[in-house]
Amino acid sequence: GPSDAVPTSKVSIAVALADKLDQLVGFFAIDEKPTGSGDPYALRRAALGIIRIVLGHKLQLALNQQIRIAIKPLRNRMPLKESGFAPPEAVEFGAPDSTGARHDLLDFLADRLKVALREKGTRHDLIDAVFSLGNEDDLVRLVARVEALQSFLKTDEGANLLVGYRRAANILKAEEKKDKTTFDGAVDPKLLSLPEEKALAEALAKAESRIADDIAKEKFVEAMSVMASLRAPVDAFFEHVKVNDDVKQVRANRLNLLARLRATLHLVADFSRIEG
């Protein structure tokens, strides 16, 4: 049942995970997914079981890889041409496919994770913000990142940096629509004249590599501390710098700088998905 004790021995853990993954992959492959309140094959319970076992024992599993393993036995037993998973002769499983069934299954697990964590007070939008990056399918790592992000956003630095992010994103959205282009080029140091824009460029240059390194080493709290250091230069930039400068090259360079700010924060999470 949904509140029963999870298995504890290595063999029972392995068998339970294999059984539930096999069940989920098999039904998703033939497009038999839960709809609304209907779940005749108890797939939600299977997904919740995987989540409780993985988080309960802090098992760091790459779910993408586990799904690839789970689909292999089915290839010789069922016609996968009409399934949600691409046949091996068309594209190796795990690569992008037209139907997106693999992604549907990962999204389904993410939705179950939100339900499982709701009672702990974990915000669902932060799960979306981290999961949507597409580079995190380890539930233990995912939850650790989300919890670190949630703690960070409760601080003044986090709340103000989120405001700065939204301001930067809104400016970029408006100007990219107006110019019918994307501002994601390199920042030219020679075009930085004001001390506040120079300070932001320097802060981002330092933060970018440190955040990426901390994330890779699973030092999520440390990554949030690096983000906190961006609050002051971001606030100063918006207070003293006119983004839409009259000089075309200067304007484009400042918009590229804002795009770099957005990209740097997206190393941690997609801040556009954060509510509130």
N, C-alpha and C positions, 0 to 999 in steps of 0.2 A: 504493500500500500504506500501512498504518498508520504506517510509519516513514520513508516517502519524504519528500523535500524538498517543501515547500509552494511553490506558484507565487509568482513575485516581481514580474512586470510587472502594471500596473494592469488591463490587459485580461484577462489570464489569471486574476487574482484575482477579478475581477467575474464572469467566466464560471463559474469553479469554484463560487463561492458560490451563484450563481443556479441552477446545475445541481443542487447538493446540496439546496438549499432546495426546489426544485421536486419533487425525488424524495421528500423527507420529507413535505412537505405533501400530495402526491398519495396516498401510501400511508396516511398517517394519516387522510385524508378518507374513505377507504373501509374504515377500521378494520383495515388490514393492518399490525399492529405486531409487533415482535419479541416472542417469548414464550420464557422460559427460555433455553435455549442455541440455539434456532432463530431464525435471521435470514436467510431465503433471499434477501432483496433487499438485503442488506448495508446496512441502515439505520444500524446502529451505526457502521459505518465512515464513512458519509456525515456523521453527526453529529460524529464525531471530526475529520473533515476540516474542517468548518466551524469547530470550536473551535480547531484548530491554526492555521488561516489567520488567524482573528480575533485570537488571542492573539499569534501570531508577528509580525504586522504592527501590533499594537495598534490595531486598527480598532474605533472606538467606534460600534457599530451597535445600534439598538434592535430587538431580535429580534421583538418584537410587531409592529412596523411592517413588518418584512421579511416576516413570515408573512402579514400582510394583503395585501401586494403579490403574494406568491407564489400566493395562492388565487384572485386575480381572473381569470386566464385559464381556470381550471377551471369557473367559474360558467356559462359559455356552452357547455361541452362535456360536462357530466355532471350527472345529477340529484342535487343536493346535499341534497334533503329527507331522504334516508336516510343522508347522510354525517355525519361528526362536526362539520361546520361549518354554522352556521345560514345559510339562504338570505337574500339581501339584502332580500327583501320581508318577511321575518319579523323580522329584527334585523340591524343593521349588523355586519359581521364585525369582531370585536374587542371587542364587548360581550359580557357574560356569556351563555352558552348552556347548554341543559340537559345536553348530552352532555359538554361540557368537553374536546373534542378538542384545541382550541388549547392549553389548559393542560396536557393530556397531552404534547403535543409539547414545550412549554417544560420540563416536568418531565423528559422524556426527555433533552433537551439538558443539563439540570442533572446528571442521573445520569452522562452521558458525561463531563461536566466533572469530576466527582469522580474518575472513573477516570483521566482525563488528568493530574490534579493529584496523584494519590496518590503517584506516584514522586518528586514534589518535596517530599513530607512535609506537604502541606496537609491539614488535618483535614476530613473529609467533613461532620461535624456543623456546622462553622462555615459551610460552603457552604449547608447547609439553613437555618441560622439567619438568614443574610442573604437568601437567595433566597425564603424563605417570607413575607417582608414584602410581596411582590407588587409592589414598586415599582422593581425592579432587573432589567432584561432586557438590560443592556449588559454583556457578559462581561468586558471589560477593567476596567470600574468594579467589577464584582462581585468579581473576583479581587483588586483593590487593596483593597477593603473587607475581604475575608476575611483577607488577609495582615496588614493593620493590626490587625484584631481578634485574630488569632492571636498576634501580638507582644505586644499589650496583656495578654492573658490569662496570658502567661508571667511578668508582673511581679507583685509583691506586691499592688499596688493592684488589678490586674485580677482576681487570684484571690480577694481578699477582697471585692471588689465583687460578684463572682459569687455568693459565699456570702450576702451581704446581699440580693441580688436573690432568691435562692431562699427565703430566710427570709420576705421580704416577700410573695412569690408564694404560699407555703404558708399564711401567715396569711390572706391575702385569699381564697384558695380555701376554707378552712375556714369563715371568717366569712360569706362570701357564700352558701355552702351552708346554713349554719345560719339565716341571716336570709332566705334565698330572694330575694336582691336582688343588685345589682351596685354596688360602691362605685367610682364614677368621677366623682363630683361635684366641684365646685370646693372648694378648701381655704379655709376661713374664717379669716382672720388673727386675728380677735377671739377665737377659741377656742383659739389657740395660747398656752399659758401657760409651758411649760418652755423654757429656752434652747436645748436640744438639738433640739426640734421646730421652733422658730423658725429655727434655723441650717439645718436640712435644707430647710425651705420656701424660704428665701432662696437656698440653693445650687442647688436645682432650678429656681427662677425664672431664675437667671442661666444655668444650663447648658442649659436647654431650647432657647432661641433660638440660643445659640452652637453647639450640636451640629447643629441643623437647618441653620444657615448654612454650617458647615464641610462637611457632607455634600453640600449643594447645590453647593458650590464644589470638590468632590472633594478636600478637605483631610482625608483620613481619619485620618492620624496625629494631626493637631490635634484632631479630634473625640475620639479616644481619650484625649488629654491632658485634655480637659475632663471626660470620664468619670472619669478618675483622681482629679480634684479632689473627686469625690463620696464617695470612700471614707471619709474622716475623719468627715464629718457623718452618714453612714449608720451607721458603727460606733458613734458617740456616741449616736445615736437609739436603737438597740437596747439599748445598755447602760444608758441612764438613763430611757427612756420606756416606760410601761406602755400598750401599744396598746389593750387591752380595758379601758378606764377604766370606772369605775362609772357615770359620767355619760354617758348615751346620746349626747348631741350631741358630746361630746368624743371618745368612742370612734369615732363615724362620721367625724369630721373627721380623726382620725389614720389611719383606714383609707383615706380619700380621699387622704391624703398619701402613703401607701404605693402606692396606685394611680398616683399621679402619678410616683413613682419608677419604677415598672414601665413606664409609658408613655414616660418620658424615655429609658430605656435601649433601648426598642424602636425608637427613632429610628435606632439603629445596627444592631440585630439582634434577633431573637426569642430572648432569652436562655433561654427555656424549652426550646429545642431543643439547647442546648449540653450535651454529656455530660461525665462526669468530675467 
